[in-house]
């Protein structure tokens, strides 16, 4: 395994080293796979990047070397970055992680909820709510609709004047419509009263086609972001 002595033996070839930091995992105490090396001068650090980046040191391959580092897996070439380059990668990595967290949060809606089951019929399960006030939220709509029947998914963008409510089966959609007729005032938001109707078969087909297209686009977008994160991890390591 890599230790300070081996790292020093390899990288001292380009100049005097002042400090080596070899981060380890708290539980196993094993090295995380990267190190920070401080040289006496910037010129030495620059030479280190030029000499070792993309190179497999002899200490990784030759057992006869005094400071041989027995491989703990596949031998890979070193990725050596200057501090500025590393900080840039770290910043990009944080941005990507934040984006992927946001995508995962969206994924609960876009994929799990809006992602429609292949081969499942949603005929008669969708209702369109119209005349929604601008300050409505998806959560407020969910709470109000749930008073009548539990919705499977609410497709609503803030500021829009309508929403599509999807129920798990047609009977729940019918229950919602029947209960709404006797308690219209409960479903009022602000000074407006929401009106609702079932989607026609043609509207349902168009909606499902668009929803599945958006699902595929979203999955491709999220996969691209995750690939960038893996690339950033490699840069940092």
Secondary structure, DSSP 4 states (H G I P E B T S, - for coil): ---HHHHHHHHGGGS-EEEEE--B-TTT--B-S--EEEESSHHHHHHHHHHHTT---GGGT-TTSTT----SSS--------HHHHHHHHHHHHHHHHHHHHHHHHHIIIIIITSPPTT---TT-EEEEES--TT--HHHHHHHHHTTS--SEEE--TT-SEEEEE-SSHHHHHHHHHHHHH-GGGG-BTTB--EEEEPPHHHHHHHHHHHHHHHHHHHHHHHHHHHHHHHHHHHH-
